[in-house]
Amino acid sequence: MSTIGLRFGGYLLEGVLFVFTAGIGWLIWALFLFPQGQTPAKQLLQMRVVHIGEPIAARFWRMFFREFIAKTIVAILATFTFFILYFWLFWDRNRQELWDKLASTLVVSDRQGLLRPVQRQDSTTAGGEDGRSHWGAPPDARGG
């Protein structure tokens, strides 16, 4: 799991990137990264959002829900709690924010890119020619 400091740095970097790209650049960049379980700041900090139910990177619609719908719900609720809900990460044992709980996701460090989805050349095979699985990790690294 990503550290609290790395997650906090990601929030700050996300804000800076949003401002410097006038929001539109961030949105376009994010839409290209959502299928990889990332946002622009997560890509730069080598973090990835993973789906708890499966050991894979969150896909486009889960990321869309997490980033736009779940975060909006938490923002509305946070206004009634003096913004304490934004600090949920500090006391949660899995270092999840409330929007992570709503989307069933975790944020992890992925410096080696083991959770990066790779493009399949053949839709009938689970791995590429290099022996890597569809999700980027060698089969033995995923426990199977």
N, CA, C and O atoms as a GROMACS GRO file, in nm:
protein
  576
    1MET      N    1   0.084  -0.118   0.000
    1MET     CA    2   0.000   0.000   0.000
    1MET      C    3   0.088   0.125   0.000
    1MET      O    4   0.198   0.125   0.055
    2SER      N    5   0.040   0.227  -0.061
    2SER     CA    6   0.113   0.353  -0.062
    2SER      C    7   0.112   0.415   0.077
    2SER      O    8   0.017   0.397   0.154
    3THR      N    9   0.216   0.487   0.108
    3THR     CA   10   0.225   0.552   0.239
    3THR      C   11   0.134   0.674   0.244
    3THR      O   12   0.091   0.726   0.141
    4ILE      N   13   0.105   0.717   0.366
    4ILE     CA   14   0.023   0.837   0.384
    4ILE      C   15   0.093   0.957   0.322
    4ILE      O   16   0.028   1.040   0.258
    5GLY      N   17   0.223   0.968   0.339
    5GLY     CA   18   0.298   1.079   0.282
    5GLY      C   19   0.292   1.081   0.130
    5GLY      O   20   0.277   1.188   0.070
    6LEU      N   21   0.305   0.964   0.068
    6LEU     CA   22   0.299   0.957  -0.078
    6LEU      C   23   0.159   0.992  -0.127
    6LEU      O   24   0.144   1.060  -0.228
    7ARG      N   25   0.057   0.946  -0.056
    7ARG     CA   26  -0.081   0.980  -0.093
    7ARG      C   27  -0.104   1.130  -0.080
    7ARG      O   28  -0.166   1.191  -0.168
    8PHE      N   29  -0.056   1.191   0.029
    8PHE     CA   30  -0.072   1.334   0.049
    8PHE      C   31   0.001   1.411  -0.061
    8PHE      O   32  -0.052   1.508  -0.116
    9GLY      N   33   0.123   1.368  -0.094
    9GLY     CA   34   0.197   1.430  -0.203
    9GLY      C   35   0.122   1.418  -0.335
    9GLY      O   36   0.126   1.509  -0.418
   10GLY      N   37   0.053   1.305  -0.355
   10GLY     CA   38  -0.027   1.286  -0.475
   10GLY      C   39  -0.142   1.385  -0.483
   10GLY      O   40  -0.172   1.436  -0.591
   11TYR      N   41  -0.207   1.412  -0.369
   11TYR     CA   42  -0.316   1.510  -0.367
   11TYR      C   43  -0.264   1.648  -0.408
   11TYR      O   44  -0.326   1.717  -0.488
   12LEU      N   45  -0.150   1.686  -0.351
   12LEU     CA   46  -0.092   1.817  -0.384
   12LEU      C   47  -0.052   1.825  -0.531
   12LEU      O   48  -0.082   1.923  -0.599
   13LEU      N   49   0.015   1.720  -0.579
   13LEU     CA   50   0.058   1.718  -0.719
   13LEU      C   51  -0.063   1.720  -0.813
   13LEU      O   52  -0.061   1.786  -0.917
   14GLU      N   53  -0.168   1.648  -0.776
   14GLU     CA   54  -0.289   1.646  -0.859
   14GLU      C   55  -0.346   1.787  -0.873
   14GLU      O   56  -0.385   1.829  -0.982
   15GLY      N   57  -0.349   1.861  -0.762
   15GLY     CA   58  -0.398   1.998  -0.766
   15GLY      C   59  -0.311   2.088  -0.853
   15GLY      O   60  -0.363   2.168  -0.931
   16VAL      N   61  -0.180   2.075  -0.840
   16VAL     CA   62  -0.088   2.156  -0.920
   16VAL      C   63  -0.104   2.125  -1.068
   16VAL      O   64  -0.110   2.216  -1.151
   17LEU      N   65  -0.113   1.995  -1.102
   17LEU     CA   66  -0.130   1.956  -1.242
   17LEU      C   67  -0.263   2.007  -1.297
   17LEU      O   68  -0.270   2.050  -1.412
   18PHE      N   69  -0.366   2.001  -1.215
   18PHE     CA   70  -0.498   2.050  -1.259
   18PHE      C   71  -0.491   2.198  -1.292
   18PHE      O   72  -0.543   2.242  -1.395
   19VAL      N   73  -0.427   2.276  -1.206
   19VAL     CA   74  -0.417   2.421  -1.227
   19VAL      C   75  -0.333   2.452  -1.351
   19VAL      O   76  -0.372   2.534  -1.434
   20PHE      N   77  -0.216   2.387  -1.363
   20PHE     CA   78  -0.126   2.420  -1.473
   20PHE      C   79  -0.173   2.370  -1.609
   20PHE      O   80  -0.126   2.418  -1.712
   21THR      N   81  -0.265   2.274  -1.609
   21THR     CA   82  -0.319   2.228  -1.737
   21THR      C   83  -0.458   2.283  -1.763
   21THR      O   84  -0.528   2.239  -1.854
   22ALA      N   85  -0.497   2.381  -1.682
   22ALA     CA   86  -0.628   2.447  -1.693
   22ALA      C   87  -0.744   2.348  -1.683
   22ALA      O   88  -0.851   2.374  -1.738
   23GLY      N   89  -0.724   2.239  -1.614
   23GLY     CA   90  -0.830   2.141  -1.593
   23GLY      C   91  -0.855   2.053  -1.714
   23GLY      O   92  -0.873   1.932  -1.699
   24ILE      N   93  -0.857   2.110  -1.831
   24ILE     CA   94  -0.884   2.034  -1.954
   24ILE      C   95  -0.770   1.936  -1.982
   24ILE      O   96  -0.795   1.819  -2.013
   25GLY      N   97  -0.648   1.982  -1.970
   25GLY     CA   98  -0.534   1.893  -1.991
   25GLY      C   99  -0.532   1.778  -1.891
   25GLY      O  100  -0.503   1.664  -1.926
   26TRP      N  101  -0.563   1.811  -1.765
   26TRP     CA  102  -0.568   1.707  -1.663
   26TRP      C  103  -0.676   1.604  -1.698
   26TRP      O  104  -0.652   1.484  -1.688
   27LEU      N  105  -0.793   1.651  -1.739
   27LEU     CA  106  -0.904   1.562  -1.771
   27LEU      C  107  -0.869   1.469  -1.886
   27LEU      O  108  -0.893   1.349  -1.878
   28ILE      N  109  -0.812   1.522  -1.992
   28ILE     CA  110  -0.774   1.439  -2.107
   28ILE      C  111  -0.668   1.338  -2.066
   28ILE      O  112  -0.678   1.220  -2.100
   29TRP      N  113  -0.566   1.384  -1.993
   29TRP     CA  114  -0.459   1.296  -1.944
   29TRP      C  115  -0.519   1.186  -1.856
   29TRP      O  116  -0.484   1.069  -1.871
   30ALA      N  117  -0.608   1.223  -1.765
   30ALA     CA  118  -0.670   1.127  -1.673
   30ALA      C  119  -0.751   1.023  -1.749
   30ALA      O  120  -0.744   0.904  -1.716
   31LEU      N  121  -0.828   1.065  -1.848
   31LEU     CA  122  -0.911   0.970  -1.923
   31LEU      C  123  -0.825   0.866  -1.996
   31LEU      O  124  -0.869   0.752  -2.014
   32PHE      N  125  -0.706   0.904  -2.038
   32PHE     CA  126  -0.615   0.807  -2.100
   32PHE      C  127  -0.553   0.714  -1.995
   32PHE      O  128  -0.517   0.600  -2.027
   33LEU      N  129  -0.540   0.760  -1.872
   33LEU     CA  130  -0.476   0.680  -1.767
   33LEU      C  131  -0.574   0.593  -1.688
   33LEU      O  132  -0.532   0.494  -1.628
   34PHE      N  133  -0.701   0.627  -1.686
   34PHE     CA  134  -0.799   0.551  -1.609
   34PHE      C  135  -0.795   0.401  -1.639
   34PHE      O  136  -0.805   0.322  -1.545
   35PRO      N  137  -0.782   0.356  -1.765
   35PRO     CA  138  -0.777   0.212  -1.791
   35PRO      C  139  -0.656   0.142  -1.727
   35PRO      O  140  -0.653   0.020  -1.716
   36GLN      N  141  -0.556   0.220  -1.685
   36GLN     CA  142  -0.438   0.163  -1.620
   36GLN      C  143  -0.445   0.176  -1.468
   36GLN      O  144  -0.350   0.140  -1.398
   37GLY      N  145  -0.557   0.227  -1.417
   37GLY     CA  146  -0.573   0.244  -1.273
   37GLY      C  147  -0.492   0.360  -1.218
   37GLY      O  148  -0.443   0.354  -1.106
   38GLN      N  149  -0.478   0.467  -1.297
   38GLN     CA  150  -0.398   0.580  -1.255
   38GLN      C  151  -0.466   0.713  -1.287
   38GLN      O  152  -0.558   0.721  -1.369
   39THR      N  153  -0.417   0.816  -1.219
   39THR     CA  154  -0.448   0.955  -1.251
   39THR      C  155  -0.314   1.018  -1.290
   39THR      O  156  -0.211   0.952  -1.274
   40PRO      N  157  -0.311   1.139  -1.339
   40PRO     CA  158  -0.182   1.199  -1.376
   40PRO      C  159  -0.079   1.199  -1.261
   40PRO      O  160   0.036   1.164  -1.283
   41ALA      N  161  -0.119   1.237  -1.141
   41ALA     CA  162  -0.024   1.239  -1.029
   41ALA      C  163   0.019   1.098  -0.991
   41ALA      O  164   0.136   1.076  -0.959
   42LYS      N  165  -0.073   1.004  -0.994
   42LYS     CA  166  -0.036   0.866  -0.961
   42LYS      C  167   0.062   0.810  -1.063
   42LYS      O  168   0.152   0.734  -1.027
   43GLN      N  169   0.048   0.847  -1.189
   43GLN     CA  170   0.144   0.802  -1.290
   43GLN      C  171   0.283   0.857  -1.259
   43GLN      O  172   0.381   0.783  -1.263
   44LEU      N  173   0.291   0.986  -1.228
   44LEU     CA  174   0.420   1.047  -1.201
   44LEU      C  175   0.484   0.994  -1.072
   44LEU      O  176   0.606   0.986  -1.062
   45LEU      N  177   0.401   0.957  -0.974
   45LEU     CA  178   0.452   0.907  -0.846
   45LEU      C  179   0.458   0.754  -0.841
   45LEU      O  180   0.487   0.697  -0.736
   46GLN      N  181   0.430   0.690  -0.952
   46GLN     CA  182   0.435   0.544  -0.966
   46GLN      C  183   0.344   0.474  -0.866
   46GLN      O  184   0.384   0.380  -0.797
   47MET      N  185   0.222   0.521  -0.860
   47MET     CA  186   0.119   0.459  -0.777
   47MET      C  187   0.009   0.409  -0.870
   47MET      O  188  -0.003   0.453  -0.985
   48ARG      N  189  -0.069   0.316  -0.819
   48ARG     CA  190  -0.177   0.261  -0.899
   48ARG      C  191  -0.295   0.230  -0.808
   48ARG      O  192  -0.277   0.192  -0.692
   49VAL      N  193  -0.414   0.245  -0.860
   49VAL     CA  194  -0.536   0.209  -0.789
   49VAL      C  195  -0.571   0.067  -0.830
   49VAL      O  196  -0.578   0.036  -0.948
   50VAL      N  197  -0.592  -0.020  -0.730
   50VAL     CA  198  -0.628  -0.158  -0.760
   50VAL      C  199  -0.765  -0.188  -0.704
   50VAL      O  200  -0.808  -0.130  -0.604
   51HIS      N  201  -0.834  -0.280  -0.769
   51HIS     CA  202  -0.964  -0.326  -0.725
   51HIS      C  203  -0.943  -0.431  -0.617
   51HIS      O  204  -0.866  -0.526  -0.638
   52ILE      N  205  -1.009  -0.417  -0.503
   52ILE     CA  206  -0.990  -0.508  -0.392
   52ILE      C  207  -1.036  -0.649  -0.427
   52ILE      O  208  -0.972  -0.746  -0.386
   53GLY      N  209  -1.144  -0.663  -0.500
   53GLY     CA  210  -1.199  -0.794  -0.532
   53GLY      C  211  -1.111  -0.878  -0.623
   53GLY      O  212  -1.123  -1.001  -0.623
   54GLU      N  213  -1.025  -0.816  -0.698
   54GLU     CA  214  -0.936  -0.885  -0.791
   54GLU      C  215  -0.798  -0.822  -0.778
   54GLU      O  216  -0.789  -0.701  -0.757
   55PRO      N  217  -0.693  -0.899  -0.790
   55PRO     CA  218  -0.559  -0.841  -0.776
   55PRO      C  219  -0.511  -0.773  -0.904
   55PRO      O  220  -0.402  -0.801  -0.954
   56ILE      N  221  -0.593  -0.682  -0.957
   56ILE     CA  222  -0.558  -0.614  -1.082
   56ILE      C  223  -0.582  -0.465  -1.068
   56ILE      O  224  -0.651  -0.419  -0.977
   57ALA      N  225  -0.524  -0.391  -1.160
   57ALA     CA  226  -0.546  -0.246  -1.161
   57ALA      C  227  -0.693  -0.217  -1.188
   57ALA      O  228  -0.758  -0.286  -1.266
   58ALA      N  229  -0.743  -0.114  -1.122
   58ALA     CA  230  -0.881  -0.072  -1.146
   58ALA      C  231  -0.894  -0.031  -1.293
   58ALA      O  232  -0.800   0.027  -1.349
   59ARG      N  233  -1.004  -0.059  -1.352
   59ARG     CA  234  -1.026  -0.027  -1.493
   59ARG      C  235  -1.099   0.106  -1.507
   59ARG      O  236  -1.125   0.175  -1.408
   60PHE      N  237  -1.131   0.142  -1.630
   60PHE     CA  238  -1.183   0.275  -1.660
   60PHE      C  239  -1.305   0.314  -1.578
   60PHE      O  240  -1.304   0.418  -1.514
   61TRP      N  241  -1.411   0.232  -1.579
   61TRP     CA  242  -1.535   0.273  -1.514
   61TRP      C  243  -1.523   0.279  -1.363
   61TRP      O  244  -1.587   0.362  -1.300
   62ARG      N  245  -1.441   0.191  -1.304
   62ARG     CA  246  -1.419   0.197  -1.159
   62ARG      C  247  -1.343   0.325  -1.125
   62ARG      O  248  -1.376   0.392  -1.026
   63MET      N  249  -1.243   0.361  -1.205
   63MET     CA  250  -1.168   0.485  -1.184
   63MET      C  251  -1.258   0.606  -1.204
   63MET      O  252  -1.252   0.702  -1.126
   64PHE      N  253  -1.342   0.602  -1.306
   64PHE     CA  254  -1.434   0.712  -1.331
   64PHE      C  255  -1.526   0.730  -1.210
   64PHE      O  256  -1.543   0.842  -1.162
   65PHE      N  257  -1.584   0.620  -1.161
   65PHE     CA  258  -1.671   0.626  -1.044
   65PHE      C  259  -1.595   0.682  -0.924
   65PHE      O  260  -1.646   0.768  -0.852
   66ARG      N  261  -1.472   0.632  -0.901
   66ARG     CA  262  -1.392   0.674  -0.786
   66ARG      C  263  -1.360   0.823  -0.792
   66ARG      O  264  -1.377   0.896  -0.694
   67GLU      N  265  -1.312   0.868  -0.907
   67GLU     CA  266  -1.264   1.005  -0.920
   67GLU      C  267  -1.374   1.110  -0.928
   67GLU      O  268  -1.357   1.221  -0.877
   68PHE      N  269  -1.486   1.077  -0.990
   68PHE     CA  270  -1.588   1.179  -1.012
   68PHE      C  271  -1.713   1.162  -0.924
   68PHE      O  272  -1.765   1.260  -0.872
   69ILE      N  273  -1.759   1.041  -0.908
   69ILE     CA  274  -1.883   1.022  -0.833
   69ILE      C  275  -1.856   1.005  -0.684
   69ILE      O  276  -1.912   1.078  -0.602
   70ALA      N  277  -1.769   0.909  -0.647
   70ALA     CA  278  -1.742   0.884  -0.506
   70ALA      C  279  -1.678   1.005  -0.438
   70ALA      O  280  -1.715   1.039  -0.326
   71LYS      N  281  -1.584   1.071  -0.505
   71LYS     CA  282  -1.520   1.189  -0.445
   71LYS      C  283  -1.619   1.304  -0.429
   71LYS      O  284  -1.608   1.383  -0.335
   72THR      N  285  -1.715   1.315  -0.520
   72THR     CA  286  -1.818   1.418  -0.507
   72THR      C  287  -1.908   1.390  -0.387
   72THR      O  288  -1.942   1.481  -0.311
   73ILE      N  289  -1.948   1.264  -0.371
   73ILE     CA  290  -2.030   1.225  -0.257
   73ILE      C  291  -1.957   1.256  -0.126
   73ILE      O  292  -2.016   1.314  -0.035
   74VAL      N  293  -1.829   1.219  -0.117
   74VAL     CA  294  -1.751   1.244   0.004
   74VAL      C  295  -1.735   1.394   0.027
   74VAL      O  296  -1.741   1.440   0.141
   75ALA      N  297  -1.715   1.472  -0.079
   75ALA     CA  298  -1.701   1.617  -0.064
   75ALA      C  299  -1.827   1.679  -0.006
   75ALA      O  300  -1.820   1.767   0.080
   76ILE      N  301  -1.943   1.633  -0.051
   76ILE     CA  302  -2.069   1.685   0.002
   76ILE      C  303  -2.083   1.647   0.150
   76ILE      O  304  -2.118   1.731   0.232
   77LEU      N  305  -2.056   1.522   0.181
   77LEU     CA  306  -2.065   1.478   0.322
   77LEU      C  307  -1.962   1.549   0.410
   77LEU      O  308  -1.989   1.579   0.526
   78ALA      N  309  -1.845   1.574   0.356
   78ALA     CA  310  -1.738   1.637   0.433
   78ALA      C  311  -1.773   1.778   0.476
   78ALA      O  312  -1.726   1.824   0.581
   79THR      N  313  -1.853   1.847   0.398
   79THR     CA  314  -1.891   1.984   0.436
   79THR      C  315  -1.972   1.985   0.566
   79THR      O  316  -1.973   2.085   0.638
   80PHE      N  317  -2.040   1.876   0.594
   80PHE     CA  318  -2.121   1.867   0.717
   80PHE      C  319  -2.041   1.816   0.837
   80PHE      O  320  -2.092   1.815   0.949
   81THR      N  321  -1.918   1.774   0.814
   81THR     CA  322  -1.836   1.718   0.923
   81THR      C  323  -1.708   1.799   0.943
   81THR      O  324  -1.609   1.746   0.994
   82PHE      N  325  -1.709   1.923   0.904
   82PHE     CA  326  -1.591   2.010   0.915
   82PHE      C  327  -1.470   1.951   0.843
   82PHE      O  328  -1.357   1.969   0.888
   83PHE      N  329  -1.492   1.881   0.734
   83PHE     CA  330  -1.391   1.824   0.646
   83PHE      C  331  -1.307   1.714   0.712
   83PHE      O  332  -1.201   1.678   0.661
   84ILE      N  333  -1.353   1.661   0.823
   84ILE     CA  334  -1.282   1.552   0.891
   84ILE      C  335  -1.278   1.428   0.802
   84ILE      O  336  -1.182   1.351   0.809
   85LEU      N  337  -1.379   1.407   0.720
   85LEU     CA  338  -1.384   1.288   0.635
   85LEU      C  339  -1.266   1.280   0.539
   85LEU      O  340  -1.229   1.171   0.495
   86TYR      N  341  -1.207   1.394   0.506
   86TYR     CA  342  -1.090   1.393   0.417
   86TYR      C  343  -0.967   1.331   0.483
   86TYR      O  344  -0.870   1.299   0.415
   87PHE      N  345  -0.970   1.315   0.614
   87PHE     CA  346  -0.856   1.261   0.687
   87PHE      C  347  -0.878   1.115   0.728
   87PHE      O  348  -0.804   1.062   0.810
   88TRP      N  349  -0.978   1.051   0.670
   88TRP     CA  350  -1.009   0.912   0.698
   88TRP      C  351  -0.886   0.823   0.681
   88TRP      O  352  -0.867   0.726   0.755
   89LEU      N  353  -0.805   0.856   0.587
   89LEU     CA  354  -0.683   0.782   0.555
   89LEU      C  355  -0.592   0.763   0.677
   89LEU      O  356  -0.524   0.661   0.687
   90PHE      N  357  -0.591   0.857   0.768
   90PHE     CA  358  -0.500   0.852   0.882
   90PHE      C  359  -0.534   0.744   0.983
   90PHE      O  360  -0.445   0.693   1.050
   91TRP      N  361  -0.661   0.708   0.996
   91TRP     CA  362  -0.696   0.608   1.095
   91TRP      C  363  -0.745   0.477   1.034
   91TRP      O  364  -0.778   0.384   1.107
   92ASP      N  365  -0.751   0.468   0.904
   92ASP     CA  366  -0.795   0.344   0.840
   92ASP      C  367  -0.678   0.248   0.829
   92ASP      O  368  -0.570   0.286   0.784
   93ARG      N  369  -0.698   0.123   0.871
   93ARG     CA  370  -0.586   0.027   0.871
   93ARG      C  371  -0.538  -0.009   0.732
   93ARG      O  372  -0.423  -0.051   0.716
   94ASN      N  373  -0.623   0.006   0.630
   94ASN     CA  374  -0.583  -0.021   0.492
   94ASN      C  375  -0.543   0.105   0.416
   94ASN      O  376  -0.520   0.100   0.295
   95ARG      N  377  -0.534   0.217   0.487
   95ARG     CA  378  -0.501   0.347   0.428
   95ARG      C  379  -0.595   0.383   0.313
   95ARG      O  380  -0.552   0.434   0.210
   96GLN      N  381  -0.723   0.356   0.333
   96GLN     CA  382  -0.824   0.390   0.234
   96GLN      C  383  -0.891   0.521   0.272
   96GLN      O  384  -0.914   0.549   0.390
   97GLU      N  385  -0.922   0.600   0.172
   97GLU     CA  386  -1.010   0.715   0.190
   97GLU      C  387  -1.152   0.664   0.173
   97GLU      O  388  -1.172   0.552   0.127
   98LEU      N  389  -1.251   0.744   0.209
   98LEU     CA  390  -1.389   0.700   0.196
   98LEU      C  391  -1.426   0.670   0.051
   98LEU      O  392  -1.504   0.578   0.025
   99TRP      N  393  -1.371   0.746  -0.045
   99TRP     CA  394  -1.402   0.719  -0.185
   99TRP      C  395  -1.342   0.586  -0.229
   99TRP      O  396  -1.396   0.521  -0.318
  100ASP      N  397  -1.230   0.545  -0.166
  100ASP     CA  398  -1.175   0.412  -0.194
  100ASP      C  399  -1.270   0.304  -0.144
  100ASP      O  400  -1.289   0.202  -0.210
  101LYS      N  401  -1.328   0.326  -0.028
  101LYS     CA  402  -1.423   0.229   0.026
  101LYS      C  403  -1.546   0.219  -0.064
  101LYS      O  404  -1.596   0.109  -0.089
  102LEU      N  405  -1.596   0.333  -0.112
  102LEU     CA  406  -1.713   0.332  -0.201
  102LEU      C  407  -1.683   0.259  -0.332
  102LEU      O  408  -1.770   0.191  -0.386
  103ALA      N  409  -1.562   0.272  -0.382
  103ALA     CA  410  -1.525   0.211  -0.511
  103ALA      C  411  -1.456   0.076  -0.494
  103ALA      O  412  -1.419   0.014  -0.594
  104SER      N  413  -1.438   0.028  -0.371
  104SER     CA  414  -1.368  -0.099  -0.344
  104SER      C  415  -1.228  -0.099  -0.403
  104SER      O  416  -1.190  -0.190  -0.476
  105THR      N  417  -1.152   0.006  -0.371
  105THR     CA  418  -1.016   0.018  -0.426
  105THR      C  419  -0.914   0.043  -0.316
  105THR      O  420  -0.947   0.085  -0.205
  106LEU      N  421  -0.789   0.016  -0.350
  106LEU     CA  422  -0.672   0.048  -0.268
  106LEU      C  423  -0.573   0.122  -0.356
  106LEU      O  424  -0.568   0.098  -0.477
  107VAL      N  425  -0.494   0.211  -0.298
  107VAL     CA  426  -0.387   0.276  -0.373
  107VAL      C  427  -0.257   0.212  -0.329
  107VAL      O  428  -0.226   0.207  -0.210
  108VAL      N  429  -0.181   0.164  -0.426
  108VAL     CA  430  -0.056   0.095  -0.397
  108VAL      C  431   0.059   0.159  -0.474
  108VAL      O  432   0.038   0.222  -0.577
  109SER      N  433   0.179   0.142  -0.422
  109SER     CA  434   0.298   0.182  -0.496
  109SER      C  435   0.328   0.072  -0.596
  109SER      O  436   0.322  -0.046  -0.562
  110ASP      N  437   0.359   0.110  -0.717
  110ASP     CA  438   0.385   0.012  -0.823
  110ASP      C  439   0.508   0.055  -0.901
  110ASP      O  440   0.502   0.080  -1.021
  111ARG      N  441   0.620   0.064  -0.832
  111ARG     CA  442   0.744   0.114  -0.893
  111ARG      C  443   0.796   0.023  -1.004
  111ARG      O  444   0.858   0.071  -1.098
  112GLN      N  445   0.770  -0.107  -0.995
  112GLN     CA  446   0.815  -0.200  -1.099
  112GLN      C  447   0.714  -0.218  -1.211
  112GLN      O  448   0.742  -0.285  -1.310
  113GLY      N  449   0.596  -0.158  -1.196
  113GLY     CA  450   0.494  -0.170  -1.299
  113GLY      C  451   0.432  -0.308  -1.308
  113GLY      O  452   0.385  -0.348  -1.415
  114LEU      N  453   0.432  -0.384  -1.198
  114LEU     CA  454   0.380  -0.520  -1.200
  114LEU      C  455   0.228  -0.525  -1.219
  114LEU      O  456   0.176  -0.627  -1.265
  115LEU      N  457   0.160  -0.419  -1.185
  115LEU     CA  458   0.014  -0.417  -1.198
  115LEU      C  459  -0.032  -0.346  -1.325
  115LEU      O  460  -0.152  -0.327  -1.346
  116ARG      N  461   0.060  -0.306  -1.408
  116ARG     CA  462   0.026  -0.234  -1.530
  116ARG      C  463  -0.036  -0.330  -1.631
  116ARG      O  464   0.024  -0.432  -1.665
  117PRO      N  465  -0.156  -0.300  -1.678
  117PRO     CA  466  -0.215  -0.385  -1.783
  117PRO      C  467  -0.132  -0.373  -1.910
  117PRO      O  468  -0.090  -0.264  -1.947
  118VAL      N  469  -0.109  -0.484  -1.976
  118VAL     CA  470  -0.037  -0.482  -2.103
  118VAL      C  471  -0.135  -0.517  -2.214
  118VAL      O  472  -0.233  -0.588  -2.192
  119GLN      N  473  -0.106  -0.467  -2.331
  119GLN     CA  474  -0.193  -0.495  -2.446
  119GLN      C  475  -0.172  -0.639  -2.490
  119GLN      O  476  -0.059  -0.684  -2.508
  120ARG      N  477  -0.281  -0.709  -2.508
  120ARG     CA  478  -0.272  -0.845  -2.558
  120ARG      C  479  -0.272  -0.841  -2.710
  120ARG      O  480  -0.345  -0.765  -2.772
  121GLN      N  481  -0.187  -0.927  -2.768
  121GLN     CA  482  -0.184  -0.935  -2.913
  121GLN      C  483  -0.290  -1.032  -2.963
  121GLN      O  484  -0.345  -1.014  -3.072
  122ASP      N  485  -0.319  -1.134  -2.884
  122ASP     CA  486  -0.417  -1.235  -2.922
  122ASP      C  487  -0.519  -1.247  -2.810
  122ASP      O  488  -0.481  -1.275  -2.696
  123SER      N  489  -0.643  -1.227  -2.838
  123SER     CA  490  -0.745  -1.227  -2.733
  123SER      C  491  -0.772  -1.366  -2.677
  123SER      O  492  -0.841  -1.379  -2.576
  124THR      N  493  -0.719  -1.472  -2.740
  124THR     CA  494  -0.745  -1.607  -2.691
  124THR      C  495  -0.638  -1.656  -2.596
  124THR      O  496  -0.657  -1.759  -2.532
  125THR      N  497  -0.525  -1.585  -2.583
  125THR     CA  498  -0.419  -1.629  -2.494
  125THR      C  499  -0.412  -1.539  -2.372
  125THR      O  500  -0.446  -1.421  -2.380
  126ALA      N  501  -0.368  -1.596  -2.261
  126ALA     CA  502  -0.360  -1.518  -2.136
  126ALA      C  503  -0.228  -1.446  -2.123
  126ALA      O  504  -0.219  -1.351  -2.045
  127GLY      N  505  -0.127  -1.486  -2.195
  127GLY     CA  506   0.004  -1.423  -2.181
  127GLY      C  507   0.063  -1.391  -2.316
  127GLY      O  508   0.022  -1.446  -2.418
  128GLY      N  509   0.158  -1.302  -2.317
  128GLY     CA  510   0.225  -1.265  -2.441
  128GLY      C  511   0.341  -1.357  -2.469
  128GLY      O  512   0.362  -1.456  -2.398
  129GLU      N  513   0.416  -1.325  -2.573
  129GLU     CA  514   0.530  -1.408  -2.610
  129GLU      C  515   0.640  -1.405  -2.506
  129GLU      O  516   0.718  -1.500  -2.498
  130ASP      N  517   0.647  -1.300  -2.426
  130ASP     CA  518   0.753  -1.290  -2.327
  130ASP      C  519   0.719  -1.363  -2.197
  130ASP      O  520   0.796  -1.356  -2.101
  131GLY      N  521   0.604  -1.433  -2.192
  131GLY     CA  522   0.567  -1.509  -2.073
  131GLY      C  523   0.499  -1.426  -1.966
  131GLY      O  524   0.468  -1.476  -1.858
  132ARG      N  525   0.476  -1.299  -1.994
  132ARG     CA  526   0.410  -1.214  -1.894
  132ARG      C  527   0.260  -1.233  -1.904
  132ARG      O  528   0.206  -1.258  -2.013
  133SER      N  529   0.194  -1.221  -1.793
  133SER     CA  530   0.049  -1.236  -1.791
  133SER      C  531  -0.016  -1.114  -1.854
  133SER      O  532   0.051  -1.016  -1.886
  134HIS      N  533  -0.147  -1.121  -1.869
  134HIS     CA  534  -0.223  -1.010  -1.924
  134HIS      C  535  -0.210  -0.885  -1.837
  134HIS      O  536  -0.224  -0.774  -1.889
  135TRP      N  537  -0.183  -0.899  -1.709
  135TRP     CA  538  -0.180  -0.784  -1.618
  135TRP      C  539  -0.040  -0.737  -1.588
  135TRP      O  540  -0.023  -0.657  -1.497
  136GLY      N  541   0.061  -0.782  -1.660
  136GLY     CA  542   0.194  -0.725  -1.647
  136GLY      C  543   0.288  -0.803  -1.558
  136GLY      O  544   0.409  -0.789  -1.573
  137ALA      N  545   0.238  -0.883  -1.466
  137ALA     CA  546   0.325  -0.956  -1.374
  137ALA      C  547   0.352  -1.094  -1.428
  137ALA      O  548   0.262  -1.156  -1.487
  138PRO      N  549   0.473  -1.146  -1.409
  138PRO     CA  550   0.498  -1.284  -1.447
  138PRO      C  551   0.403  -1.374  -1.369
  138PRO      O  552   0.369  -1.342  -1.255
  139PRO      N  553   0.359  -1.487  -1.427
  139PRO     CA  554   0.262  -1.571  -1.359
  139PRO      C  555   0.304  -1.614  -1.219
  139PRO      O  556   0.219  -1.621  -1.130
  140ASP      N  557   0.433  -1.642  -1.197
  140ASP     CA  558   0.476  -1.686  -1.065
  140ASP      C  559   0.473  -1.572  -0.963
  140ASP      O  560   0.466  -1.599  -0.843
  141ALA      N  561   0.478  -1.445  -1.007
  141ALA     CA  562   0.474  -1.332  -0.914
  141ALA      C  563   0.332  -1.306  -0.865
  141ALA      O  564   0.312  -1.240  -0.763
  142ARG      N  565   0.232  -1.359  -0.938
  142ARG     CA  566   0.094  -1.339  -0.898
  142ARG      C  567   0.043  -1.455  -0.815
  142ARG      O  568  -0.074  -1.457  -0.777
  143GLY      N  569   0.126  -1.549  -0.786
  143GLY     CA  570   0.085  -1.661  -0.705
  143GLY      C  571   0.018  -1.771  -0.787
  143GLY      O  572  -0.058  -1.851  -0.732
  144GLY      N  573   0.044  -1.776  -0.914
  144GLY     CA  574  -0.022  -1.880  -0.995
  144GLY      C  575   0.049  -1.909  -1.119
  144GLY      O  576   0.005  -1.994  -1.197
   0.00000   0.00000   0.00000
